[in-house]
């Protein structure tokens, strides 16, 4: 996994060097305790550490970003630019 994007309070953050499952477990354990500070990266280029307060009712999206997105083979692309849909 390349990184994990975090969307919180309308802003974008990221986490690197972590497994998705571990991050989800951390958030769930923090919520079970009522309050949790999640350490993330803020900014592009020069990263700055940010701490997000995770509590029940606060919207938080965790989006895994893979190393490379697979692209369809050339013979699988339709003339309109789309790719066939798997059954």
N, CA, C and O atoms as a GROMACS GRO file, in nm:
protein
  348
    1UNK      N    1   0.084  -0.117   0.000
    1UNK     CA    2   0.000   0.000   0.000
    1UNK      C    3   0.089   0.124   0.000
    1UNK      O    4   0.184   0.135   0.078
    2UNK      N    5   0.057   0.216  -0.088
    2UNK     CA    6   0.136   0.338  -0.101
    2UNK      C    7   0.118   0.428   0.021
    2UNK      O    8   0.215   0.473   0.081
    3UNK      N    9  -0.008   0.454   0.055
    3UNK     CA   10  -0.040   0.536   0.172
    3UNK      C   11  -0.187   0.517   0.201
    3UNK      O   12  -0.259   0.451   0.126
    4UNK      N   13  -0.231   0.577   0.310
    4UNK     CA   14  -0.373   0.576   0.344
    4UNK      C   15  -0.414   0.723   0.357
    4UNK      O   16  -0.357   0.797   0.436
    5UNK      N   17  -0.513   0.763   0.280
    5UNK     CA   18  -0.566   0.899   0.289
    5UNK      C   19  -0.672   0.904   0.398
    5UNK      O   20  -0.748   0.809   0.417
    6UNK      N   21  -0.675   1.016   0.468
    6UNK     CA   22  -0.772   1.039   0.574
    6UNK      C   23  -0.846   1.168   0.540
    6UNK      O   24  -0.784   1.269   0.511
    7UNK      N   25  -0.977   1.164   0.545
    7UNK     CA   26  -1.059   1.283   0.527
    7UNK      C   27  -1.129   1.310   0.660
    7UNK      O   28  -1.202   1.225   0.711
    8UNK      N   29  -1.106   1.429   0.714
    8UNK     CA   30  -1.154   1.464   0.847
    8UNK      C   31  -1.186   1.612   0.849
    8UNK      O   32  -1.100   1.694   0.816
    9UNK      N   33  -1.306   1.648   0.886
    9UNK     CA   34  -1.343   1.789   0.896
    9UNK      C   35  -1.332   1.864   0.764
    9UNK      O   36  -1.305   1.985   0.764
   10UNK      N   37  -1.351   1.795   0.653
   10UNK     CA   38  -1.341   1.858   0.522
   10UNK      C   39  -1.199   1.877   0.472
   10UNK      O   40  -1.178   1.935   0.366
   11UNK      N   41  -1.101   1.830   0.547
   11UNK     CA   42  -0.961   1.842   0.507
   11UNK      C   43  -0.901   1.704   0.479
   11UNK      O   44  -0.953   1.602   0.523
   12UNK      N   45  -0.791   1.705   0.404
   12UNK     CA   46  -0.724   1.583   0.360
   12UNK      C   47  -0.594   1.566   0.437
   12UNK      O   48  -0.515   1.659   0.450
   13UNK      N   49  -0.572   1.447   0.489
   13UNK     CA   50  -0.449   1.409   0.560
   13UNK      C   51  -0.405   1.274   0.504
   13UNK      O   52  -0.477   1.214   0.424
   14UNK      N   53  -0.290   1.226   0.547
   14UNK     CA   54  -0.246   1.093   0.502
   14UNK      C   55  -0.166   1.024   0.611
   14UNK      O   56  -0.119   1.087   0.706
   15UNK      N   57  -0.153   0.894   0.594
   15UNK     CA   58  -0.074   0.810   0.684
   15UNK      C   59   0.010   0.720   0.596
   15UNK      O   60  -0.041   0.659   0.502
   16UNK      N   61   0.138   0.710   0.626
   16UNK     CA   62   0.226   0.622   0.550
   16UNK      C   63   0.287   0.516   0.639
   16UNK      O   64   0.295   0.532   0.761
   17UNK      N   65   0.329   0.406   0.577
   17UNK     CA   66   0.398   0.301   0.652
   17UNK      C   67   0.311   0.225   0.749
   17UNK      O   68   0.361   0.168   0.846
   18UNK      N   69   0.180   0.223   0.726
   18UNK     CA   70   0.088   0.152   0.814
   18UNK      C   71   0.002   0.057   0.732
   18UNK      O   72  -0.023   0.082   0.614
   19UNK      N   73  -0.042  -0.049   0.794
   19UNK     CA   74  -0.138  -0.139   0.731
   19UNK      C   75  -0.278  -0.087   0.758
   19UNK      O   76  -0.306  -0.036   0.866
   20UNK      N   77  -0.367  -0.098   0.658
   20UNK     CA   78  -0.504  -0.053   0.673
   20UNK      C   79  -0.570  -0.116   0.795
   20UNK      O   80  -0.637  -0.046   0.871
   21UNK      N   81  -0.553  -0.245   0.813
   21UNK     CA   82  -0.616  -0.315   0.925
   21UNK      C   83  -0.569  -0.260   1.059
   21UNK      O   84  -0.649  -0.246   1.151
   22UNK      N   85  -0.439  -0.229   1.070
   22UNK     CA   86  -0.384  -0.175   1.195
   22UNK      C   87  -0.442  -0.037   1.225
   22UNK      O   88  -0.475  -0.006   1.340
   23UNK      N   89  -0.454   0.046   1.122
   23UNK     CA   90  -0.509   0.180   1.140
   23UNK      C   91  -0.656   0.172   1.182
   23UNK      O   92  -0.699   0.243   1.273
   24UNK      N   93  -0.732   0.086   1.116
   24UNK     CA   94  -0.873   0.069   1.153
   24UNK      C   95  -0.886   0.018   1.296
   24UNK      O   96  -0.973   0.064   1.370
   25UNK      N   97  -0.801  -0.077   1.334
   25UNK     CA   98  -0.804  -0.128   1.472
   25UNK      C   99  -0.774  -0.017   1.572
   25UNK      O  100  -0.838  -0.010   1.677
   26UNK      N  101  -0.678   0.069   1.540
   26UNK     CA  102  -0.644   0.181   1.628
   26UNK      C  103  -0.762   0.275   1.646
   26UNK      O  104  -0.793   0.316   1.758
   27UNK      N  105  -0.828   0.310   1.535
   27UNK     CA  106  -0.943   0.400   1.542
   27UNK      C  107  -1.056   0.335   1.621
   27UNK      O  108  -1.117   0.401   1.706
   28UNK      N  109  -1.085   0.208   1.596
   28UNK     CA  110  -1.193   0.140   1.667
   28UNK      C  111  -1.163   0.130   1.817
   28UNK      O  112  -1.253   0.148   1.899
   29UNK      N  113  -1.038   0.101   1.853
   29UNK     CA  114  -1.001   0.093   1.994
   29UNK      C  115  -1.014   0.231   2.059
   29UNK      O  116  -1.060   0.242   2.173
   30UNK      N  117  -0.973   0.334   1.987
   30UNK     CA  118  -0.986   0.469   2.040
   30UNK      C  119  -1.131   0.508   2.062
   30UNK      O  120  -1.163   0.570   2.164
   31UNK      N  121  -1.218   0.472   1.968
   31UNK     CA  122  -1.360   0.501   1.984
   31UNK      C  123  -1.421   0.424   2.100
   31UNK      O  124  -1.509   0.475   2.171
   32UNK      N  125  -1.375   0.301   2.120
   32UNK     CA  126  -1.424   0.221   2.232
   32UNK      C  127  -1.387   0.288   2.365
   32UNK      O  128  -1.460   0.276   2.464
   33UNK      N  129  -1.275   0.358   2.366
   33UNK     CA  130  -1.232   0.430   2.486
   33UNK      C  131  -1.298   0.567   2.499
   33UNK      O  132  -1.286   0.632   2.603
   34UNK      N  133  -1.368   0.610   2.394
   34UNK     CA  134  -1.441   0.737   2.398
   34UNK      C  135  -1.373   0.851   2.326
   34UNK      O  136  -1.439   0.932   2.261
   35UNK      N  137  -1.240   0.859   2.334
   35UNK     CA  138  -1.163   0.968   2.272
   35UNK      C  139  -1.028   0.912   2.230
   35UNK      O  140  -0.969   0.830   2.300
   36UNK      N  141  -0.979   0.958   2.113
   36UNK     CA  142  -0.848   0.912   2.066
   36UNK      C  143  -0.786   1.019   1.979
   36UNK      O  144  -0.854   1.081   1.897
   37UNK      N  145  -0.657   1.042   1.994
   37UNK     CA  146  -0.581   1.132   1.906
   37UNK      C  147  -0.511   1.047   1.802
   37UNK      O  148  -0.427   0.963   1.836
   38UNK      N  149  -0.544   1.069   1.675
   38UNK     CA  150  -0.485   0.995   1.564
   38UNK      C  151  -0.375   1.078   1.502
   38UNK      O  152  -0.399   1.192   1.460
   39UNK      N  153  -0.254   1.024   1.495
   39UNK     CA  154  -0.140   1.096   1.436
   39UNK      C  155  -0.139   1.074   1.285
   39UNK      O  156  -0.137   0.960   1.238
   40UNK      N  157  -0.140   1.183   1.209
   40UNK     CA  158  -0.144   1.178   1.063
   40UNK      C  159  -0.045   1.279   1.007
   40UNK      O  160   0.015   1.357   1.082
   41UNK      N  161  -0.027   1.278   0.875
   41UNK     CA  162   0.056   1.376   0.806
   41UNK      C  163  -0.035   1.485   0.746
   41UNK      O  164  -0.141   1.456   0.692
   42UNK      N  165   0.010   1.608   0.759
   42UNK     CA  166  -0.062   1.722   0.702
   42UNK      C  167   0.026   1.786   0.598
   42UNK      O  168   0.144   1.811   0.622
   43UNK      N  169  -0.030   1.814   0.481
   43UNK     CA  170   0.045   1.884   0.378
   43UNK      C  171   0.102   1.794   0.273
   43UNK      O  172   0.112   1.672   0.291
   44UNK      N  173   0.140   1.855   0.163
   44UNK     CA  174   0.201   1.784   0.050
   44UNK      C  175   0.346   1.832   0.042
   44UNK      O  176   0.376   1.946   0.075
   45UNK      N  177   0.433   1.745  -0.001
   45UNK     CA  178   0.575   1.781  -0.008
   45UNK      C  179   0.637   1.773   0.130
   45UNK      O  180   0.676   1.665   0.174
   46UNK      N  181   0.646   1.884   0.200
   46UNK     CA  182   0.700   1.888   0.337
   46UNK      C  183   0.588   1.845   0.433
   46UNK      O  184   0.494   1.920   0.458
   47UNK      N  185   0.601   1.725   0.486
   47UNK     CA  186   0.498   1.673   0.575
   47UNK      C  187   0.512   1.733   0.714
   47UNK      O  188   0.622   1.752   0.765
   48UNK      N  189   0.397   1.761   0.774
   48UNK     CA  190   0.391   1.808   0.912
   48UNK      C  191   0.301   1.711   0.987
   48UNK      O  192   0.200   1.665   0.933
   49UNK      N  193   0.335   1.682   1.110
   49UNK     CA  194   0.253   1.594   1.191
   49UNK      C  195   0.131   1.670   1.240
   49UNK      O  196   0.141   1.785   1.285
   50UNK      N  197   0.016   1.606   1.230
   50UNK     CA  198  -0.109   1.661   1.284
   50UNK      C  199  -0.174   1.554   1.370
   50UNK      O  200  -0.154   1.434   1.349
   51UNK      N  201  -0.251   1.597   1.466
   51UNK     CA  202  -0.322   1.505   1.554
   51UNK      C  203  -0.472   1.534   1.543
   51UNK      O  204  -0.517   1.645   1.570
   52UNK      N  205  -0.547   1.433   1.502
   52UNK     CA  206  -0.691   1.446   1.484
   52UNK      C  207  -0.762   1.384   1.603
   52UNK      O  208  -0.734   1.271   1.641
   53UNK      N  209  -0.854   1.459   1.661
   53UNK     CA  210  -0.933   1.408   1.773
   53UNK      C  211  -1.047   1.324   1.719
   53UNK      O  212  -1.137   1.374   1.652
   54UNK      N  213  -1.043   1.195   1.748
   54UNK     CA  214  -1.144   1.101   1.701
   54UNK      C  215  -1.237   1.071   1.818
   54UNK      O  216  -1.195   1.017   1.921
   55UNK      N  217  -1.364   1.107   1.801
   55UNK     CA  218  -1.466   1.081   1.901
   55UNK      C  219  -1.592   1.031   1.830
   55UNK      O  220  -1.606   1.050   1.710
   56UNK      N  221  -1.683   0.968   1.902
   56UNK     CA  222  -1.808   0.924   1.839
   56UNK      C  223  -1.880   1.044   1.775
   56UNK      O  224  -1.888   1.151   1.835
   57UNK      N  225  -1.931   1.023   1.655
   57UNK     CA  226  -2.005   1.126   1.585
   57UNK      C  227  -1.921   1.215   1.495
   57UNK      O  228  -1.976   1.297   1.421
   58UNK      N  229  -1.788   1.202   1.500
   58UNK     CA  230  -1.701   1.281   1.413
   58UNK      C  231  -1.677   1.203   1.285
   58UNK      O  232  -1.625   1.091   1.290
   59UNK      N  233  -1.715   1.259   1.168
   59UNK     CA  234  -1.695   1.186   1.042
   59UNK      C  235  -1.547   1.172   1.008
   59UNK      O  236  -1.470   1.268   1.015
   60UNK      N  237  -1.509   1.051   0.972
   60UNK     CA  238  -1.371   1.020   0.938
   60UNK      C  239  -1.374   0.917   0.825
   60UNK      O  240  -1.439   0.814   0.838
   61UNK      N  241  -1.305   0.945   0.715
   61UNK     CA  242  -1.296   0.850   0.604
   61UNK      C  243  -1.153   0.802   0.593
   61UNK      O  244  -1.059   0.882   0.597
   62UNK      N  245  -1.136   0.672   0.578
   62UNK     CA  246  -1.005   0.609   0.561
   62UNK      C  247  -1.004   0.548   0.422
   62UNK      O  248  -1.083   0.459   0.392
   63UNK      N  249  -0.913   0.597   0.335
   63UNK     CA  250  -0.911   0.556   0.195
   63UNK      C  251  -0.774   0.497   0.161
   63UNK      O  252  -0.677   0.572   0.150
   64UNK      N  253  -0.762   0.364   0.144
   64UNK     CA  254  -0.634   0.306   0.107
   64UNK      C  255  -0.597   0.340  -0.037
   64UNK      O  256  -0.680   0.330  -0.127
   65UNK      N  257  -0.472   0.380  -0.058
   65UNK     CA  258  -0.422   0.412  -0.192
   65UNK      C  259  -0.319   0.304  -0.228
   65UNK      O  260  -0.213   0.299  -0.167
   66UNK      N  261  -0.350   0.219  -0.326
   66UNK     CA  262  -0.258   0.111  -0.363
   66UNK      C  263  -0.132   0.164  -0.431
   66UNK      O  264  -0.129   0.277  -0.479
   67UNK      N  265  -0.029   0.080  -0.433
   67UNK     CA  266   0.096   0.117  -0.499
   67UNK      C  267   0.073   0.161  -0.642
   67UNK      O  268   0.117   0.267  -0.684
   68UNK      N  269   0.002   0.078  -0.718
   68UNK     CA  270  -0.032   0.109  -0.856
   68UNK      C  271  -0.172   0.063  -0.882
   68UNK      O  272  -0.211  -0.047  -0.844
   69UNK      N  273  -0.249   0.147  -0.946
   69UNK     CA  274  -0.384   0.107  -0.986
   69UNK      C  275  -0.372   0.023  -1.112
   69UNK      O  276  -0.312   0.068  -1.210
   70UNK      N  277  -0.429  -0.098  -1.111
   70UNK     CA  278  -0.422  -0.178  -1.233
   70UNK      C  279  -0.503  -0.111  -1.344
   70UNK      O  280  -0.613  -0.061  -1.320
   71UNK      N  281  -0.449  -0.110  -1.462
   71UNK     CA  282  -0.523  -0.055  -1.576
   71UNK      C  283  -0.557  -0.170  -1.669
   71UNK      O  284  -0.482  -0.267  -1.680
   72UNK      N  285  -0.670  -0.159  -1.737
   72UNK     CA  286  -0.710  -0.269  -1.826
   72UNK      C  287  -0.612  -0.284  -1.941
   72UNK      O  288  -0.552  -0.187  -1.986
   73UNK      N  289  -0.597  -0.407  -1.988
   73UNK     CA  290  -0.512  -0.431  -2.104
   73UNK      C  291  -0.572  -0.360  -2.225
   73UNK      O  292  -0.693  -0.337  -2.230
   74UNK      N  293  -0.489  -0.325  -2.320
   74UNK     CA  294  -0.534  -0.250  -2.438
   74UNK      C  295  -0.648  -0.319  -2.510
   74UNK      O  296  -0.738  -0.253  -2.561
   75UNK      N  297  -0.645  -0.453  -2.516
   75UNK     CA  298  -0.751  -0.523  -2.587
   75UNK      C  299  -0.881  -0.532  -2.506
   75UNK      O  300  -0.981  -0.581  -2.557
   76UNK      N  301  -0.880  -0.484  -2.380
   76UNK     CA  302  -1.000  -0.484  -2.298
   76UNK      C  303  -1.069  -0.348  -2.295
   76UNK      O  304  -1.172  -0.334  -2.231
   77UNK      N  305  -1.014  -0.249  -2.364
   77UNK     CA  306  -1.073  -0.116  -2.363
   77UNK      C  307  -1.169  -0.103  -2.481
   77UNK      O  308  -1.133  -0.133  -2.594
   78UNK      N  309  -1.290  -0.060  -2.454
   78UNK     CA  310  -1.391  -0.040  -2.557
   78UNK      C  311  -1.362   0.086  -2.635
   78UNK      O  312  -1.286   0.172  -2.590
   79UNK      N  313  -1.420   0.098  -2.750
   79UNK     CA  314  -1.398   0.214  -2.838
   79UNK      C  315  -1.436   0.346  -2.770
   79UNK      O  316  -1.376   0.450  -2.798
   80UNK      N  317  -1.537   0.342  -2.679
   80UNK     CA  318  -1.579   0.466  -2.613
   80UNK      C  319  -1.490   0.502  -2.495
   80UNK      O  320  -1.518   0.599  -2.424
   81UNK      N  321  -1.384   0.426  -2.472
   81UNK     CA  322  -1.290   0.455  -2.364
   81UNK      C  323  -1.318   0.377  -2.238
   81UNK      O  324  -1.235   0.376  -2.147
   82UNK      N  325  -1.433   0.312  -2.229
   82UNK     CA  326  -1.466   0.233  -2.112
   82UNK      C  327  -1.402   0.096  -2.117
   82UNK      O  328  -1.341   0.059  -2.217
   83UNK      N  329  -1.415   0.023  -2.012
   83UNK     CA  330  -1.365  -0.113  -2.007
   83UNK      C  331  -1.483  -0.206  -1.983
   83UNK      O  332  -1.583  -0.164  -1.926
   84UNK      N  333  -1.473  -0.331  -2.026
   84UNK     CA  334  -1.584  -0.423  -2.006
   84UNK      C  335  -1.611  -0.445  -1.857
   84UNK      O  336  -1.519  -0.439  -1.775
   85UNK      N  337  -1.734  -0.471  -1.823
   85UNK     CA  338  -1.772  -0.496  -1.685
   85UNK      C  339  -1.770  -0.645  -1.660
   85UNK      O  340  -1.824  -0.722  -1.739
   86UNK      N  341  -1.706  -0.686  -1.550
   86UNK     CA  342  -1.700  -0.828  -1.517
   86UNK      C  343  -1.835  -0.877  -1.472
   86UNK      O  344  -1.912  -0.803  -1.411
   87UNK      N  345  -1.864  -1.004  -1.502
   87UNK     CA  346  -1.993  -1.064  -1.461
   87UNK      C  347  -1.992  -1.099  -1.316
   87UNK      O  348  -2.091  -1.150  -1.264
   0.00000   0.00000   0.00000
